Amino acid sequence: MTYDLLVIGGGASGLIAAISAARQGLKVLILEHNEKPGRKILATGNGKCNFTNLYQGPETFRSDNIDFPNSIIEKFNVSKTIEFFEELGVYHKNKNGYLYPYSEQASSVVNVLVMECHRLNIMIKYGIHINKIISPYFTIKTNEETYYAKKTILATGGCSSPKLGSDGSGYLLAKNLGHNIIKPLPALVQLVSSDNYCKALAGIRLNAEIKVYINNEFIILEEGEILFTNYGISGIPILQVSRYATKALDENKDIYIKINLMNNMSKDDLIEMLKKRIINSRNKNIEEMLIGLFNDKLIPILLNKSKISKEKSTSEFNILDIENLAREIQNFQMNIIDHNSFENSQVTAGGVDTREISNKTMESLKVKGLYFAGEIVDVDGTCGGYNLQWAWSSGYIAGFNAAI
């Protein structure tokens, strides 16, 4: 069968791309290899779907071509996203700038998108696996039959969360059509440490500031709640910086994280606070003095890293000991040697090189009539609804321009 537009992928970017094109009169078909649409949408925000964020800044999107994401976001921004979903029936709930459907159900977002597809007579075929795409005037060979389309949008997603259907198959399709693929790596993922105290710290949660160093060069700072695990470290700040870590590890670079366990005070204030605790802790050893300040499991490791005996009494504590302890508290170092797999990651870093895609239309600069949308391209966002905003923006722009 022949269509004006064939969208490969029925996730967030594919659904909105199809809607955007069909609203301009195109005959559109979506081919989806899952048995249901929008499976990753259903998993976002712990099933509540943080579908965008009121704050949009250049630092919230990452790419090897750093100016590319915002050139697309500004064409279909958060205001247009809110308006689009309100028209479909999704009223939003604002939680400190993080927007959720008022129903707090991710299924609401999927349902209204699918209903709009039905209203626009967009056909969705499920369980379809693409074997080959031939251009120009696209011939799409699948496991069932062959389809023909004047234009095609690749919205197949990345490699993250493979249980939800992300298998990276779109990269091979894009490569066979002449596009360069920047190596896909996990992002928004937990990091693995070589330090032997990880198991002892497992389960500790605390608010902290983290700094990432690659080959001894400071790269990025984040703060928030971190979680020590038996393999390393997790938490939103770690997920936010993980793109830089996974890329550095892939390039065999050295990476470590410095954690400020008390980022609410300066070094001098911390030293004064420790002095006061020592004065108030007569007849205690130094380990006992720290009880109430840090988790019991963290105290002996802090002292060990500071080269201070936990049996040392507070009366024996000198200014050098205090300075060493303060330095370790605010520069607790973890050496990073690996990251968790795509199964544990929320998004993929890497993908189709955006330097080969128009930053105005999402059309391929190599193959006329071929467009890209969503996670398949080398753009990934931080936590907070940014990856879905990228899906909405890139999908809408691709679909709109495919109809021109």
C-alpha positions in Angstrom: 0.0 0.0 0.0 1.1 3.6 -0.7 1.0 6.4 1.8 2.0 10.1 1.9 4.0 9.5 5.0 5.1 6.4 6.9 6.2 6.9 10.5 8.3 4.1 11.9 7.8 3.9 15.6 4.7 4.4 17.7 6.3 6.1 20.8 6.0 9.7 21.9 7.8 11.3 18.9 6.2 9.0 16.4 2.7 9.6 17.6 3.0 13.4 17.6 4.8 13.4 14.3 1.9 11.4 12.7 -0.7 13.7 14.2 1.2 16.9 13.1 1.4 15.6 9.5 -2.2 14.2 9.4 -3.6 17.5 10.6 -2.3 18.9 7.3 -4.1 16.4 5.2 -1.5 13.6 4.7 -2.4 10.0 4.6 -0.3 8.5 7.4 0.6 5.1 8.5 2.5 4.2 11.8 4.4 1.0 12.0 5.2 -0.1 15.5 7.0 -3.3 16.5 5.4 -3.5 20.0 1.9 -4.7 20.5 0.8 -1.4 22.0 1.8 2.2 21.4 3.7 4.5 23.8 5.1 1.9 26.2 7.9 4.1 27.3 5.5 6.9 28.0 3.6 4.7 30.4 6.8 4.1 32.4 7.8 7.8 32.8 7.4 9.6 36.1 6.8 6.4 37.9 3.6 5.9 35.8 2.5 9.5 36.3 4.3 10.9 33.2 6.3 14.1 33.8 5.6 15.2 30.2 7.5 18.5 30.2 9.0 21.2 32.4 8.3 24.9 32.6 12.0 25.6 32.8 13.8 25.1 29.5 17.5 25.9 29.2 20.4 24.9 27.0 22.0 22.9 29.8 18.9 20.6 30.0 19.7 19.0 26.6 22.9 17.2 25.6 24.4 16.4 22.2 27.7 16.3 20.4 26.2 19.2 18.4 25.3 21.2 21.4 23.3 24.0 19.6 21.1 21.6 17.7 18.5 20.6 20.4 17.4 24.1 21.3 17.1 25.2 17.7 14.2 22.6 17.5 12.8 23.1 21.0 12.2 26.8 20.3 10.1 25.9 17.3 7.7 23.8 19.4 8.3 25.0 22.9 6.8 24.2 26.3 3.9 26.6 25.8 3.0 25.0 22.5 3.3 21.6 24.1 0.9 22.5 26.9 -1.5 24.0 24.4 -1.3 20.8 22.2 -2.1 18.5 25.1 -4.8 20.8 26.5 -6.6 20.6 23.2 -6.5 16.9 23.4 -7.9 17.0 26.9 -4.8 16.7 29.2 -5.0 19.4 31.8 -1.6 19.7 33.7 -0.6 19.6 37.3 2.5 21.8 38.2 4.9 20.4 40.7 7.7 22.9 41.0 7.8 23.4 37.3 7.5 19.7 36.5 4.3 19.1 34.6 2.1 16.0 34.9 -1.3 15.2 33.6 -3.9 16.2 36.3 -5.0 12.6 36.4 -1.5 11.6 37.4 -1.8 8.7 34.9 0.7 8.3 32.1 -2.0 6.3 30.3 -4.0 9.6 29.9 -1.2 10.9 27.6 -1.1 7.8 25.6 -4.8 7.5 25.3 -5.4 11.1 24.0 -2.6 10.7 21.4 -4.1 7.4 20.2 -7.6 8.9 20.1 -6.4 11.8 18.0 -4.7 9.3 15.6 -8.1 7.6 15.3 -9.9 10.9 14.7 -7.4 11.7 11.9 -7.7 8.3 10.3 -4.1 7.5 11.0 -3.6 3.7 10.8 -1.4 2.1 13.3 0.0 -1.4 12.6 1.5 -3.4 15.5 4.1 -6.2 15.6 5.8 -4.9 12.5 9.5 -5.3 12.1 11.3 -3.4 9.4 13.7 -5.4 7.3 14.8 -2.8 4.8 14.2 0.8 3.6 14.9 1.7 0.0 15.0 5.3 -1.2 14.1 7.5 -3.0 10.2 7.3 -2.9 10.5 5.0 0.0 10.0 1.2 -0.2 9.7 -0.3 3.3 10.0 -4.0 3.5 8.7 -5.6 6.7 8.0 -9.0 8.2 4.5 -8.9 6.9 4.3 -6.9 3.6 5.9 -4.1 1.6 4.8 -0.5 2.0 5.4 2.6 -0.1 5.6 6.2 1.0 6.5 9.5 -0.4 8.2 10.5 2.9 9.4 8.6 6.0 10.0 9.5 9.6 12.3 7.4 11.6 11.1 7.6 15.3 12.3 4.2 16.5 13.9 5.3 19.8 17.2 4.3 21.2 18.5 1.3 23.2 17.4 2.2 26.7 14.8 0.1 28.5 14.9 -2.8 26.0 12.1 -4.5 27.9 9.8 -1.7 26.7 10.8 -2.4 23.0 13.8 -0.2 22.5 16.2 -2.4 20.5 18.3 0.1 18.6 17.1 -1.2 15.3 16.6 2.3 13.9 20.3 3.0 13.9 20.9 0.3 11.4 18.1 1.6 9.2 19.6 5.1 9.4 23.1 3.8 8.7 22.0 1.9 5.7 20.5 5.1 4.4 23.9 6.8 4.6 23.9 8.4 8.0 26.7 8.4 10.6 25.8 7.0 14.0 27.5 8.3 17.1 28.0 5.3 19.3 24.9 4.8 21.5 25.6 4.7 25.2 23.4 4.6 28.3 22.5 7.9 29.9 20.5 8.8 33.0 22.1 5.6 34.4 23.8 4.6 37.7 27.6 4.5 38.0 29.8 1.6 39.2 32.8 2.2 41.5 35.9 0.2 42.2 36.0 1.4 45.9 35.9 -1.5 48.3 33.6 0.2 50.8 30.6 0.4 48.4 28.8 -2.6 50.0 29.3 -1.1 53.5 27.6 2.1 52.4 24.8 0.5 50.4 21.4 2.0 51.2 22.6 5.4 52.5 20.7 8.4 51.1 21.8 12.0 51.6 21.7 15.4 50.0 25.1 16.3 48.6 27.0 18.2 45.9 28.9 16.1 43.4 31.7 17.1 41.0 32.8 15.0 38.1 36.4 14.9 37.1 37.7 13.3 33.8 41.4 12.8 33.5 41.7 15.1 36.5 39.8 17.9 34.8 36.6 19.2 36.4 33.6 18.7 34.1 30.3 19.3 35.8 28.6 19.9 39.1 25.2 18.7 40.3 23.5 18.5 43.7 20.6 16.7 45.2 19.8 13.4 46.9 22.4 10.6 46.1 22.1 6.9 47.0 25.0 4.7 47.8 24.6 1.2 46.3 26.5 -2.1 46.7 28.0 -1.5 43.3 28.6 2.3 43.4 26.3 5.3 43.4 22.9 6.4 42.1 20.4 9.2 42.6 19.2 12.0 40.3 22.5 14.0 40.5 24.3 10.9 39.4 21.9 10.2 36.5 22.3 13.8 35.4 26.0 13.6 35.0 26.1 10.0 33.7 26.2 11.0 30.0 29.7 12.5 30.5 30.8 9.4 32.5 29.7 6.8 30.0 31.3 8.6 27.2 34.6 9.0 29.1 34.6 5.4 30.1 34.0 4.4 26.5 37.1 6.4 25.6 39.1 4.7 28.4 39.5 7.9 30.4 40.0 8.1 34.1 36.9 9.3 36.0 36.2 10.0 39.6 33.5 11.9 41.6 34.1 14.2 44.5 31.1 14.3 46.9 30.6 17.2 49.3 28.7 15.5 52.1 28.0 18.9 53.8 27.4 21.3 51.0 25.4 23.6 53.2 28.4 25.2 54.7 31.9 26.5 53.8 35.1 24.7 54.7 35.8 27.2 57.5 32.3 26.9 58.9 32.6 23.1 58.8 35.9 23.3 60.7 34.4 25.5 63.4 31.4 23.2 63.7 33.7 20.2 64.2 35.7 22.1 66.8 32.5 22.8 68.7 31.5 19.1 68.6 34.8 18.1 69.9 34.5 20.5 72.9 31.0 19.1 73.6 32.2 15.5 73.2 34.5 15.1 76.2 35.1 11.5 77.2 34.1 10.3 73.7 36.3 8.9 70.9 36.2 10.5 67.5 33.8 7.9 66.1 31.3 8.6 68.9 31.7 12.3 68.3 30.4 12.0 64.7 27.3 10.0 65.7 24.3 12.2 64.9 26.1 14.0 62.1 26.6 11.1 59.6 25.1 7.7 59.1 26.7 5.1 61.3 27.9 3.1 58.3 29.6 6.2 56.8 31.6 7.3 59.9 34.3 4.6 59.9 34.9 5.0 56.2 35.3 8.8 56.6 37.8 8.3 59.4 39.7 5.7 57.4 39.9 7.9 54.4 41.1 10.7 56.7 43.7 8.4 58.2 42.3 8.9 61.7 41.8 6.0 64.1 38.2 5.7 65.2 39.5 4.9 68.7 41.2 8.2 69.0 39.7 10.3 71.8 38.5 13.8 71.1 41.0 15.1 73.7 43.8 13.8 71.4 42.3 15.5 68.3 44.5 18.3 66.8 43.9 20.9 64.2 45.5 18.8 61.5 43.1 16.0 62.2 40.2 18.4 62.0 41.3 19.8 58.7 41.9 16.3 57.2 38.4 15.2 58.4 36.8 18.4 57.0 38.6 18.0 53.7 37.4 14.4 53.4 33.8 15.3 54.3 33.7 17.9 51.5 35.8 15.9 49.0 34.7 12.3 49.5 36.1 10.7 46.4 34.6 7.7 44.5 36.5 6.1 41.6 34.2 5.2 38.7 35.1 2.2 36.5 31.8 1.4 34.8 28.1 2.1 34.5 24.9 0.1 34.5 23.5 -1.3 31.3 20.9 -0.1 28.9 18.4 -2.1 30.9 18.9 0.3 33.8 19.2 3.5 31.8 16.3 5.9 31.1 17.6 7.3 27.8 20.3 6.8 25.1 23.2 9.2 24.5 24.4 9.1 20.9 22.5 8.1 17.8 22.1 9.7 14.3 24.6 12.6 14.0 22.6 15.8 14.1 25.1 17.5 11.8 23.4 15.5 9.1 19.9 16.7 10.0 18.3 20.1 9.3 18.0 22.1 12.5 14.9 23.7 11.0 12.9 20.8 9.7 14.4 17.5 11.1 14.9 16.4 7.5 17.9 14.4 6.6 20.6 16.4 4.8 21.5 13.3 2.9 18.2 11.7 1.9 15.4 13.9 0.7 12.1 13.1 2.3 13.6 11.3 5.2 13.0 12.8 8.7 14.1 11.9 12.2 12.3 12.4 15.6 13.0 11.5 19.2 15.7 9.4 20.8 17.1 8.0 17.6 19.1 11.2 17.1 22.1 12.3 19.2 20.1 14.3 21.7 19.3 13.4 25.3 17.8 15.4 28.1 18.3 15.6 31.9 15.7 14.3 34.4 12.5 16.3 34.6 10.5 15.8 31.5 13.1 17.0 29.0 13.4 13.8 27.1 9.6 13.8 26.4 9.8 17.5 25.5 12.5 16.6 23.0 10.2 13.9 21.6 7.2 16.3 21.3 9.3 19.1 19.7 11.3 17.0 17.3 8.3 14.8 16.4 5.9 17.7 15.8 8.5 19.6 13.7 9.3 16.5 11.6 5.7 15.8 10.9 4.8 19.4 10.2 7.6 19.8 7.6 7.0 16.4 6.1 3.6 17.7 5.1 5.0 20.7 3.3 
